[in-house]
Amino acid sequence: MPIADADWERAVALLTTAGEVALACHVDPDGDALGSMLAMARALRSRGVEVHASWGTAVDAPTAFAVPPQYTFLPDLGALTPPSAFPPAPALLMVFDCASPERLGTLAPVAEAAGATIVLDHHSSGEAFGDVRLIDAAAPATAVLVTELLDRLGVTLDRGIASCLYVGLVTDTGRFTYPSTTAATMRLGARLIALDIDHAAINRRVWETHSFGYLKVLARALERAAIAPRAGLAWTAVSQADLAELGVSLTETEGLIDVLRAVEAADCTLVAKQQSDGAWKVSLRSKGTVDVGRLAERLGGGGHAYAAGFTTFDGPDQVVARVTAVLDGDDAPLTAPLVDRAGA
Ligand SMILES: [Mn+2]
């Protein structure tokens, strides 16, 4: 459902009077979470607002506060606030790309304590939270919603803001290839490129630059990949041992699932990645037949029709058994057309 004008206006009113704003995105930020938050931070600073921008870590699995290597070219990273210095009870908090307060990890209590919270997100599932909810499940990226908010605030997009928004857009649309991509998505891409961003360098850095260790992790993951033919599922797993032996961080393995996704025999792709606390973070992708968002919900997680996930302490074999049981069942979650491409 599109966001009501009244909600946009409430967000604009809160932001127009705020002298200080705290911004947070989800733990283990991806390109959209990070790009959306950094774009907003830069825009607010250009208006003279004092900004604190950060993200927490998983409550049970503390990790260092570090920008994933593929995003270290983004502007203003030096102005990020470590989570330990984040204001515990800001008058105004903005939350990006976060379907539930849990996804804020160690910063979740801030959403409780804040005077007002504005949530910008495009996940269809999750626990409703926040005072002003700018949520559009049809939006291909949170960065699209940030752009609309900046337009409504009358912010002129500079090259830095445009680079941040472009990273959010290009990562969550899989370089404009996922079904959520519409004519409007391409028009926004064109608008950002017209602002003289170095889109070729951004794409090379985000998609085509890896450590040698990552290629070795990829080789292991592909070696152990398997297909469950009846369910149409291709799957693999990456353990903490793989990562430790090859000196690779979890955030570096974000693109692994896209490699596996190429398997023709599979409509559905699953990658289980072991977290530092031993839990397995399970990512799911669909090429269109299965609604993996609803699949993930049945297994305690959530997400979008085409990209979703859940976390469990069960090992990969048990995870695959549970997922294939749902996919092989009579009431397997199938997709309905999500996007009105002609209208967008
Ligand atoms: Mn997103």
Boltz pocket constraint, residues with backbone or C-beta under 6 A from the ligand:
constraints:
  - pocket:
      binder: B
      contacts: [[A, 32], [A, 33], [A, 97], [A, 122], [A, 140], [A, 141], [A, 142], [A, 172]]
      max_distance: 6.0
